[in-house]
Amino acid sequence: MGIILRQSFWNMLLTYAGFLLGALNTLVLYAQFFSTEGYGLVMSMVSVSAIVMPFIAIGMNNALIRFIPSSDDKDALLSFSLTIPTIAIALIGGLVWWKIDALTTFFPQGEILTDYVWLVFAIAAASGYFEVFYGYAQSHMHSSEGVALREMFYRVATALLLVAVYVGWINELQFCYFLTGSYVIRTALMMYVAYRCRPFKFKSFSLEKYRHVISYGIFSSMGMAIWAALLEFDKSMLPFYESLTVEAYYTVAAFIGMTVAVPYRSLYQIANPVLSRAIAEGDISRQRSLSRKSSLYSLIICGTLFLLINCNIDDIYRLLPAGYQAGATVVLIISAAKVVDSISGLSGSQIVYSRHYKWDLVFSVCLMVCVTGSNMYFIPRWGMNGAAIATLISLTFINILRISFVYIKTGIFPFRISTLVVAVILGVAYYVFTLPVWDTDGGIWVAIATILTKCLTICITMATIIYFTGYVPELNEVVDRVIKKNRDKDLLK
């Protein structure tokens, strides 16, 4: 677990740097330089493209992670993995061209969105190729460059384009086209990074030889669709029932809530190749260790972030323009959903990278029914709060299914008594730090001071508790080493 924690640390730094840029874009630049309708439209484009992307990549990124290490012809396998998305683009593009008018028939906002369908498709296609090259890099144990491009490049490009809108160089429509172009550039850079990991060339291949790869890819692509649906389906559905202004409020709230998932995502990106090898080698002990430690560590870190955000949410919204505070409840629900997701202990990956990978399709179908049904039921009744509730229900549902399946098949269960203890600690801390005694009145500087005070108090409290419980040995080792080093210096004086 040590190597995973070290690499996850750097991935987490890159991811958080991306989130800081995203926060600048979401909470400041979009709010100040863009109309709420235009912002809602852009977020709808990105959300829908994220849902379409897995059906273009067809799981070839996961296939490369699984099969590249044992492949005797890596160039042919990569060539095959790039051909499949190309075929998918042709088929889906034809379907989009044939059925594009259906949007105006079924949805009130469909006429507005129809004009941007091809931009959505272009973003999805570029993202599909990006994931394939990123999977190739991951299969060679190089993930940091891909994380930087995935988390930072798009947000840097967005920030520059928003400034261009502000100074009048481009309008909001041109912004959409330039943003699409940034996805294409990002894919080209990822291809260069993949080439640096291991130089490759495109070769002919036998379809018969890679039948098992396409079979694996089709099934595992549904796993990608799961998370795309969970992350983006709510934002995609809202414009069809609510105004684009509500979409903008929800997007800001969802962005704040999803911040708690950053550490889990960082761990997931480096743990997957290690878990895949442990499964291939039949190392159950290693799998169990990865599952339990990832579950507990993610709960500790993501739970602490949950406290930092939700115990300060009123003051955070005091820093934003009026109207956005309508999403405070959304932040609470979405962040709770992400904490639930963080304790799954890589159960989804254990299915995808094992011989039981076809079961992921079953769970995908169940999830899509749950996501679609819950969003269509709750959004008309409770608006954006309903979309958040649908996300929480869907994440809880799919994780219960996955954890139960992995336990039945392998006997691996991600939870221990320590998991329950940490959950209770987090619950008590949330109660304490949301008591009325913490409420303050005043301007922006008072809000900032309150946020900093609470954050410092929460971090010190959680770090102290975790240190003395000994639940994270790596943390105790670092602290003990620092204490010993300072003690030795004092003795030498």
Secondary structure, DSSP 8 states (H G I E B T S, - for coil): -HHHHHHHHHHHHHHHHHHHHHHIIIIIIHHHHS-HHHHHHHHHHHHHHHHHHHHHHTTHHHHHHHHGGG-S-HHHHHHHHHHHHHHHHHHHHHHHHHHTTHHHHH-TTHHHHHTTHHHHHHHHHHHHHHHHHHHHHHHTT--HHHHHIIIIIHHHHHHHHHHHHHHTSS-HHHHHHHHHHHHHHHHHHHHHHHHHHS--------TTTTHHHHHHHHHHHHHHHHHHHHHHHHHHHHHHHS-HHHHHHHHHHHHHHHGGGHHHHHHHHHHHHHHHHHHHTT-HHHHHHHHHHHHHHHHHHHHHHHHHHHTSHHHHHHTS-TTGGGGHHHHHHHHHHHHHHHTTTTHHHHHHTSTTTTHHHHHHHHHHHHHHHHHHHHHHHHHHHHHHHHHHHHHHHHHHHHHHHHHHHH------HHHHHHHHHHHHHHHHHTSGGG---S-HHHHHHHHHHHHHHHHHHHHHHHHHHT--HHHHHHHHHHHHHHHHHHHH-
